[in-house]
């Protein structure tokens, strides 16, 4: 899991004082070491939600420098931080949160792209052409690599379902 923002980014969204007050459970005015980890926990929680939407389209290491995801992570973490003590969320934060969740759903479904990140995987369909050698006692299925499409050969990722039968008994 990658985190995309820092506690300073979250504090820029809801102010330093508000972030510290939302994590100050004993209301002492000072945050203990444990209370300061709440901000980090909210950032990680938001990052895991972002990752869940994007993991099928992107390698997570490719996303860490995204400015879009930095803002998304900060807004989501601010929302989680302000709701952790069952207090209300500011309307502006909730509107931004809803907007980012909608965008993440669209990005995950391939309807939109992350503005500053290139797709990590090729999602174009591939075709595997194969033939069966009936003259053998054991009938192997052989893939015709020169006529098949896709970047991986049959020993690579199982992009093409018939590759699972490559050189196996088809009878």
Buried (B, 14 or more C-beta within 10 A) or exposed (E): EBBBBBBEBBBBBBEEEBBBBBBBEEEEEEBEEEBBEBBBBBBBBBBEBBBEBBBEBBEBEBBEEBEBBBBBBBBBBBBBBBBBEEEEBBEEBBEBBEEBBEBBEEBBEEEEBBEEBEEBEEEEEBEBBBEEEEEEEEEBBBBEEEEBEBEBEBEEEEBBEBBEBBEEEBE
